[in-house]
Amino acid sequence: MNPAPNLVLVGPMGAGKTSIGRRLAERFGLDFVDADLHIEQRSGATIAAIFEHVGEAGFRERERAALAELLAGRGQLVATGGGAVLGAENRRLMRERGFVVYLAAGLDSQIKRLQRDRTRPLLQRADREDVLREMARHRDPLYREVADLVMDTDGLTAADAATRLALQLAGRWQINGAAA
């Protein structure tokens, strides 16, 4: 058993972090927090607008601050953005303050799930498949580095994935009873 104050989901765009996370949070009685939505609410701007005005570096700084704030708490399921693992400080915080689950998704699944999505700044290009492939090459080792558990979401609905993940977590994670 690996106790931790929070449950953290990492993985690429389209892996199901938000849709699976909401169901899992409800099942475990955790507060669900989408880190990207938290950043938008705090800054009063969409992720796309943040990227447009301060670039990816400015967004990553906001992301680091948001994760530090969120992970200082307990009893939460935090669905991170796909690039949250890029920062060494983010990875350290996730490992220290959460049980981290890497929701893996293959390229075909990502393309299918993201085909209508026009909100993600890093995918606003004609070569979306190449972008996703390159992100996976860089990020997969970081997801694996931080993960306590890896689960493939290919071919699963969000409900089925949440059920499978809940069963896997039952024997591996419990919320840490210590105060934050």
Backbone as JSON, one array per atom type, in Angstrom:
{
  "sequence": "MNPAPNLVLVGPMGAGKTSIGRRLAERFGLDFVDADLHIEQRSGATIAAIFEHVGEAGFRERERAALAELLAGRGQLVATGGGAVLGAENRRLMRERGFVVYLAAGLDSQIKRLQRDRTRPLLQRADREDVLREMARHRDPLYREVADLVMDTDGLTAADAATRLALQLAGRWQINGAAA",
  "N": [[0.85, -1.19, 0.0], [0.54, 2.19, -0.85], [0.43, 5.03, 0.63], [-0.8, 8.34, 0.08], [-1.48, 11.87, 0.01], [-3.03, 12.83, -2.12], [-4.52, 11.98, -5.28], [-3.14, 11.75, -8.44], [-3.44, 12.34, -11.86], [-1.67, 11.76, -14.78], [-0.62, 12.12, -18.21], [-0.93, 11.92, -21.81], [-2.58, 14.33, -24.03], [-5.95, 13.58, -24.6], [-5.98, 11.14, -23.31], [-7.83, 10.75, -21.34], [-7.82, 11.95, -18.84], [-9.43, 13.93, -17.59], [-12.16, 13.05, -17.99], [-12.13, 10.4, -16.99], [-11.03, 10.95, -14.54], [-13.02, 12.52, -13.19], [-15.02, 10.6, -12.7], [-13.64, 8.76, -11.15], [-12.9, 10.31, -8.93], [-15.38, 10.79, -7.79], [-16.08, 8.19, -7.07], [-14.15, 7.6, -5.11], [-14.62, 9.57, -3.27], [-13.26, 12.01, -3.48], [-12.17, 15.41, -4.0], [-12.51, 16.71, -7.19], [-10.17, 18.14, -9.37], [-9.38, 19.87, -12.2], [-6.4, 20.71, -13.46], [-5.73, 22.48, -15.57], [-8.15, 23.89, -15.93], [-8.29, 25.09, -13.43], [-6.11, 26.84, -13.65], [-7.08, 28.5, -15.68], [-9.3, 29.65, -14.36], [-8.03, 31.01, -12.25], [-6.42, 32.83, -13.63], [-8.16, 34.15, -15.27], [-8.26, 33.82, -17.96], [-8.33, 31.9, -21.01], [-6.54, 28.82, -21.68], [-5.54, 28.86, -24.26], [-5.47, 31.65, -24.75], [-3.61, 32.42, -22.82], [-1.3, 31.12, -23.78], [-1.09, 32.52, -26.17], [-0.52, 35.14, -25.32], [1.62, 35.05, -23.43], [3.16, 32.95, -24.18], [4.41, 29.52, -24.31], [6.26, 29.18, -22.21], [5.43, 31.08, -20.3], [2.93, 30.04, -19.7], [3.71, 27.57, -18.59], [4.93, 28.39, -16.23], [2.73, 29.39, -14.82], [1.37, 27.01, -14.61], [3.13, 25.52, -12.97], [2.94, 26.99, -10.55], [0.21, 26.63, -9.99], [0.04, 23.82, -9.65], [1.68, 23.53, -7.38], [0.15, 24.88, -5.5], [-2.27, 23.37, -5.56], [-1.4, 20.73, -4.92], [-0.53, 21.06, -2.35], [-2.66, 20.67, -0.8], [-5.05, 18.16, 0.28], [-6.85, 15.05, -0.28], [-7.75, 15.19, -2.87], [-8.38, 14.63, -6.36], [-6.27, 15.23, -8.85], [-6.26, 16.21, -12.09], [-3.87, 16.56, -14.36], [-2.41, 18.79, -16.84], [-1.28, 17.73, -20.09], [1.44, 18.4, -20.44], [2.47, 18.82, -17.93], [4.39, 17.26, -16.7], [6.78, 18.08, -17.71], [8.25, 19.91, -16.2], [10.75, 19.69, -13.77], [10.36, 20.37, -11.07], [7.58, 20.13, -10.89], [7.3, 17.36, -11.28], [8.61, 16.44, -8.99], [6.92, 17.46, -6.95], [4.54, 16.09, -7.57], [5.29, 13.42, -7.07], [5.89, 13.58, -4.33], [3.51, 14.47, -3.13], [1.4, 12.99, -4.07], [-0.27, 10.03, -5.26], [0.58, 8.8, -8.21], [-0.89, 8.29, -11.31], [-0.36, 7.15, -14.48], [-2.09, 7.64, -17.28], [-2.1, 6.04, -20.09], [-2.19, 6.39, -23.64], [-2.53, 5.37, -26.94], [-1.34, 6.62, -30.12], [-3.29, 6.45, -32.2], [-5.68, 6.35, -30.71], [-5.56, 8.84, -29.41], [-5.72, 10.61, -31.6], [-8.27, 10.01, -32.59], [-9.88, 10.7, -30.35], [-9.33, 13.4, -30.12], [-10.07, 14.61, -32.46], [-12.06, 16.55, -33.01], [-11.42, 18.58, -31.34], [-10.54, 21.88, -30.85], [-9.32, 23.5, -29.08], [-6.84, 23.23, -27.94], [-3.76, 24.65, -27.69], [-1.23, 23.65, -28.59], [-1.93, 21.93, -30.57], [-2.87, 23.27, -32.74], [-2.29, 23.04, -35.53], [-1.56, 21.84, -38.84], [-0.25, 19.42, -38.92], [-1.04, 17.58, -36.87], [-0.86, 14.86, -36.06], [1.9, 14.34, -36.24], [2.8, 16.14, -34.32], [1.65, 15.08, -31.97], [2.94, 12.6, -31.93], [5.63, 13.37, -31.59], [5.46, 14.68, -29.11], [4.8, 12.49, -27.51], [7.14, 11.0, -27.7], [8.97, 12.58, -26.29], [7.67, 12.95, -23.8], [6.68, 10.5, -22.75], [8.75, 9.0, -21.32], [8.97, 10.67, -19.08], [6.41, 10.63, -17.95], [6.39, 7.96, -17.16], [8.5, 7.97, -15.35], [7.48, 9.39, -13.16], [5.25, 7.97, -12.42], [3.29, 5.92, -10.25], [1.66, 3.96, -10.99], [0.69, 2.55, -14.07], [-1.72, 2.76, -16.59], [-3.32, 1.63, -19.45], [-5.49, 3.28, -21.61], [-6.56, 2.78, -24.06], [-9.17, 1.83, -26.2], [-11.08, 1.77, -24.21], [-14.05, 2.94, -22.62], [-14.67, 5.97, -20.77], [-16.04, 5.36, -18.42], [-15.61, 2.56, -18.15], [-12.82, 2.54, -17.96], [-12.46, 3.99, -15.59], [-13.64, 2.26, -13.75], [-11.95, -0.03, -13.95], [-9.53, 1.16, -13.16], [-10.15, 1.96, -10.55], [-10.37, -0.53, -9.29], [-7.71, -1.41, -9.5], [-6.43, 0.55, -7.99], [-7.47, 0.1, -5.47], [-5.98, -1.86, -4.15], [-3.51, -0.7, -4.01], [-3.29, 2.01, -3.28], [-3.98, 4.32, -0.71], [-5.63, 7.03, 0.84], [-3.56, 9.3, 2.45], [-3.61, 9.82, 5.87], [-2.47, 11.93, 7.21], [-2.3, 15.37, 8.08], [-2.16, 18.15, 5.84]],
  "CA": [[0.0, 0.0, 0.0], [1.32, 3.41, -0.98], [-0.42, 6.15, 1.02], [-0.47, 9.68, -0.41], [-2.62, 12.75, 0.3], [-3.8, 13.13, -3.32], [-4.4, 11.11, -6.44], [-2.76, 12.62, -9.55], [-3.47, 11.7, -13.17], [-0.82, 12.34, -15.82], [-0.73, 11.42, -19.48], [-1.06, 12.8, -22.97], [-3.9, 14.82, -24.43], [-6.81, 12.54, -25.13], [-5.89, 9.88, -22.57], [-9.01, 10.63, -20.5], [-7.54, 12.4, -17.48], [-10.58, 14.64, -17.03], [-13.38, 12.24, -17.97], [-11.9, 9.29, -16.06], [-10.79, 11.55, -13.22], [-14.29, 12.9, -12.55], [-15.7, 9.39, -12.24], [-12.81, 8.18, -10.1], [-13.01, 11.19, -7.76], [-16.68, 10.52, -7.18], [-16.01, 6.85, -6.5], [-13.29, 7.62, -3.92], [-14.98, 10.68, -2.39], [-12.22, 13.03, -3.57], [-12.51, 16.61, -4.76], [-11.9, 16.68, -8.51], [-9.62, 19.41, -9.84], [-8.69, 19.87, -13.49], [-5.36, 21.73, -13.27], [-5.84, 23.51, -16.61], [-9.32, 24.71, -15.61], [-7.88, 25.87, -12.27], [-5.26, 27.92, -14.18], [-7.97, 29.44, -16.38], [-10.1, 30.37, -13.37], [-7.13, 31.9, -11.5], [-5.87, 33.89, -14.47], [-9.23, 34.84, -15.98], [-8.02, 33.68, -19.4], [-8.25, 30.52, -21.47], [-5.18, 28.32, -21.92], [-5.14, 29.38, -25.58], [-5.12, 33.07, -24.59], [-2.35, 32.49, -22.07], [-0.24, 30.76, -24.74], [-0.96, 33.6, -27.16], [0.02, 36.36, -24.73], [2.89, 34.87, -22.71], [3.86, 31.8, -24.73], [4.4, 28.27, -23.53], [7.03, 29.37, -20.97], [4.56, 31.78, -19.35], [1.92, 29.08, -19.26], [4.33, 26.56, -17.73], [5.13, 29.01, -14.92], [1.42, 29.39, -14.17], [1.08, 25.61, -14.31], [3.94, 25.15, -11.81], [2.35, 27.62, -9.38], [-1.08, 25.99, -9.73], [0.29, 22.49, -9.09], [2.19, 23.7, -6.02], [-1.0, 25.24, -4.67], [-3.2, 22.25, -5.48], [-0.83, 19.56, -4.26], [-0.34, 21.35, -0.93], [-3.87, 20.19, -0.15], [-5.22, 16.71, 0.36], [-8.19, 14.57, -0.58], [-8.11, 15.63, -4.21], [-7.89, 13.97, -7.56], [-5.81, 16.32, -9.71], [-6.01, 15.85, -13.48], [-2.89, 17.53, -14.85], [-2.29, 18.98, -18.27], [-0.36, 16.77, -20.68], [2.83, 18.81, -20.33], [2.83, 19.12, -16.54], [5.58, 16.49, -16.31], [7.98, 18.67, -18.29], [9.0, 20.6, -15.17], [11.31, 18.83, -12.72], [9.69, 20.71, -9.81], [6.25, 19.52, -10.95], [7.44, 15.92, -11.07], [8.94, 16.24, -7.58], [5.7, 17.69, -6.18], [3.6, 14.99, -7.81], [5.77, 12.23, -6.36], [5.83, 13.79, -2.88], [2.18, 14.8, -2.63], [0.35, 12.24, -4.73], [-0.11, 8.73, -5.89], [0.5, 9.25, -9.6], [-1.33, 7.31, -12.3], [-0.12, 7.51, -15.88], [-3.09, 7.12, -18.2], [-1.46, 5.95, -21.4], [-3.08, 6.3, -24.8], [-1.8, 5.28, -28.19], [-1.52, 7.71, -31.08], [-4.59, 6.32, -32.88], [-6.72, 6.74, -29.76], [-5.49, 10.29, -29.22], [-6.22, 11.28, -32.81], [-9.72, 9.83, -32.62], [-10.51, 11.44, -29.26], [-9.06, 14.84, -30.25], [-10.32, 15.05, -33.84], [-12.91, 17.75, -33.08], [-10.94, 19.55, -30.35], [-9.82, 23.03, -31.42], [-8.98, 24.37, -27.96], [-5.49, 22.97, -27.43], [-2.82, 25.48, -28.47], [-0.14, 22.9, -29.23], [-2.46, 21.13, -31.68], [-3.45, 24.15, -33.76], [-1.43, 22.91, -36.7], [-2.03, 20.84, -39.81], [0.45, 18.15, -38.7], [-1.4, 17.16, -35.5], [-0.34, 13.52, -35.78], [3.33, 14.47, -35.99], [2.95, 16.84, -33.04], [1.34, 14.11, -30.92], [4.0, 11.59, -31.94], [6.83, 13.99, -31.01], [5.19, 14.87, -27.68], [4.88, 11.18, -26.86], [8.55, 10.62, -27.64], [9.61, 13.34, -25.22], [6.97, 12.92, -22.53], [6.43, 9.16, -22.2], [9.7, 8.65, -20.25], [8.7, 11.49, -17.89], [5.21, 10.05, -17.34], [6.79, 6.7, -16.51], [9.36, 8.3, -14.22], [6.71, 9.9, -12.03], [4.07, 7.13, -12.17], [3.21, 4.78, -9.33], [0.84, 2.98, -11.69], [0.44, 2.87, -15.48], [-2.9, 2.08, -17.13], [-3.61, 1.93, -20.85], [-6.91, 3.6, -21.78], [-6.99, 2.47, -25.43], [-10.32, 0.94, -26.37], [-11.97, 1.78, -23.05], [-14.84, 4.14, -22.34], [-14.25, 6.59, -19.51], [-16.65, 4.6, -17.31], [-14.9, 1.29, -18.01], [-11.47, 2.83, -17.49], [-12.56, 4.39, -14.18], [-13.91, 1.04, -12.98], [-10.7, -0.8, -13.91], [-8.53, 1.87, -12.37], [-10.56, 1.9, -9.14], [-10.0, -1.85, -8.8], [-6.25, -1.45, -9.35], [-6.04, 1.44, -6.9], [-7.94, -0.43, -4.19], [-4.92, -2.61, -3.49], [-2.22, -0.03, -4.09], [-3.27, 3.37, -2.76], [-4.97, 4.82, 0.24], [-5.36, 8.43, 1.14], [-2.73, 9.5, 3.64], [-4.4, 10.48, 6.9], [-1.76, 13.06, 7.82], [-2.73, 16.7, 7.66], [-1.26, 18.78, 4.86]],
  "C": [[0.89, 1.24, 0.0], [0.43, 4.6, -0.62], [0.1, 7.48, 0.47], [-1.69, 10.56, -0.18], [-3.52, 13.05, -0.9], [-3.6, 12.05, -4.37], [-4.16, 12.03, -7.64], [-2.77, 11.81, -10.84], [-2.58, 12.47, -14.13], [-1.03, 11.54, -17.09], [-0.94, 12.42, -20.6], [-2.47, 13.33, -23.16], [-4.7, 13.65, -24.98], [-6.73, 11.22, -24.4], [-7.09, 9.67, -21.66], [-8.83, 11.12, -19.08], [-8.75, 13.08, -16.84], [-11.8, 13.74, -16.92], [-13.26, 11.04, -17.02], [-11.75, 9.84, -14.65], [-12.06, 11.94, -12.49], [-14.98, 11.68, -11.95], [-14.94, 8.77, -11.05], [-12.9, 9.0, -8.81], [-14.32, 10.92, -7.03], [-16.66, 9.18, -6.46], [-15.23, 6.81, -5.19], [-13.63, 8.76, -2.95], [-13.93, 11.78, -2.34], [-12.77, 14.26, -4.28], [-11.78, 16.54, -6.1], [-11.42, 18.06, -8.9], [-8.92, 19.17, -11.18], [-7.69, 21.02, -13.42], [-5.45, 22.84, -14.33], [-7.03, 24.45, -16.34], [-9.01, 25.62, -14.41], [-7.03, 27.07, -12.72], [-6.13, 28.96, -14.88], [-8.77, 30.28, -15.39], [-9.25, 31.39, -12.61], [-6.67, 33.09, -12.35], [-6.95, 34.69, -15.2], [-9.06, 34.78, -17.49], [-7.98, 32.2, -19.76], [-6.78, 30.11, -21.64], [-4.68, 28.87, -23.25], [-4.72, 30.85, -25.49], [-3.81, 33.24, -23.83], [-1.18, 32.17, -22.99], [0.01, 31.92, -25.71], [-0.24, 34.82, -26.57], [1.37, 36.2, -24.04], [3.68, 33.65, -23.17], [3.81, 30.58, -23.82], [5.15, 28.44, -22.21], [6.19, 30.07, -19.9], [3.46, 30.87, -18.83], [2.52, 28.08, -18.28], [4.6, 27.12, -16.33], [3.82, 29.05, -14.15], [1.03, 27.97, -13.76], [1.84, 25.16, -13.07], [3.34, 25.71, -10.53], [1.02, 26.96, -9.0], [-0.88, 24.61, -9.11], [0.8, 22.57, -7.67], [1.04, 24.02, -5.07], [-1.93, 24.04, -4.47], [-2.63, 21.09, -4.66], [-0.46, 19.81, -2.8], [-1.54, 20.86, -0.13], [-3.9, 18.68, -0.06], [-6.66, 16.34, 0.03], [-8.7, 14.99, -1.94], [-7.66, 14.64, -5.26], [-7.56, 15.12, -8.51], [-5.5, 15.75, -11.09], [-5.09, 16.93, -14.05], [-3.01, 17.72, -16.35], [-1.23, 18.03, -18.8], [1.11, 17.11, -20.52], [3.3, 19.08, -18.92], [4.11, 18.41, -16.1], [6.87, 17.09, -16.85], [8.84, 19.37, -17.25], [9.47, 19.66, -14.08], [10.64, 19.1, -11.37], [8.29, 20.12, -9.78], [6.33, 18.03, -10.67], [7.75, 15.62, -9.6], [7.69, 16.4, -6.72], [4.7, 16.55, -6.34], [4.0, 13.75, -7.03], [5.62, 12.37, -4.85], [4.42, 13.9, -2.35], [1.05, 14.03, -3.29], [0.74, 10.83, -5.08], [-0.4, 9.02, -7.36], [0.15, 8.09, -10.52], [-1.1, 7.89, -13.69], [-1.19, 6.83, -16.71], [-2.49, 7.18, -19.6], [-2.51, 5.83, -22.49], [-2.22, 6.27, -26.05], [-2.16, 6.42, -29.13], [-2.88, 7.64, -31.77], [-5.75, 6.75, -31.98], [-6.74, 8.25, -29.55], [-6.09, 11.02, -30.42], [-7.74, 11.19, -32.88], [-10.41, 10.69, -31.57], [-10.38, 12.96, -29.42], [-9.44, 15.42, -31.61], [-11.15, 16.32, -33.94], [-12.43, 18.86, -32.14], [-10.12, 20.64, -31.03], [-9.35, 23.98, -30.32], [-7.53, 24.24, -27.5], [-4.44, 23.68, -28.29], [-1.74, 24.68, -29.2], [-0.6, 22.05, -30.4], [-3.07, 21.99, -32.79], [-2.55, 24.22, -34.99], [-1.98, 21.82, -37.6], [-1.43, 19.46, -39.53], [0.22, 17.62, -37.28], [-0.81, 15.8, -35.14], [1.15, 13.57, -35.47], [3.6, 15.14, -34.65], [2.72, 15.86, -31.89], [2.44, 13.04, -30.81], [5.27, 12.14, -31.26], [6.64, 14.24, -29.51], [5.34, 13.55, -26.94], [6.34, 10.75, -26.7], [9.27, 11.31, -26.49], [8.99, 13.08, -23.85], [6.78, 11.54, -21.92], [7.45, 8.79, -21.12], [9.44, 9.44, -18.96], [7.44, 11.0, -17.18], [5.58, 8.79, -16.56], [7.65, 6.94, -15.28], [8.56, 8.66, -12.98], [5.6, 8.93, -11.58], [4.29, 6.05, -11.11], [2.46, 3.63, -9.99], [0.62, 3.47, -13.12], [-0.78, 2.08, -15.93], [-3.17, 2.56, -18.54], [-5.11, 2.16, -21.01], [-7.42, 3.29, -23.18], [-8.16, 1.5, -25.42], [-11.28, 0.92, -25.21], [-12.8, 3.06, -23.03], [-14.32, 4.73, -21.04], [-14.8, 5.82, -18.32], [-15.92, 3.29, -17.07], [-13.48, 1.51, -17.47], [-11.48, 3.2, -16.01], [-12.8, 3.17, -13.3], [-12.65, 0.19, -12.85], [-9.66, -0.16, -13.02], [-8.88, 1.83, -10.89], [-10.18, 0.55, -8.54], [-8.49, -1.96, -8.58], [-5.8, -0.6, -8.17], [-6.41, 0.87, -5.53], [-6.84, -1.17, -3.44], [-3.59, -1.9, -3.42], [-2.15, 1.34, -3.44], [-4.34, 3.57, -1.72], [-4.61, 6.25, 0.56], [-4.59, 8.5, 2.46], [-3.52, 10.3, 4.64], [-3.73, 11.7, 7.51], [-2.27, 14.38, 7.26], [-1.68, 17.28, 6.71], [-0.27, 19.7, 5.53]]
}
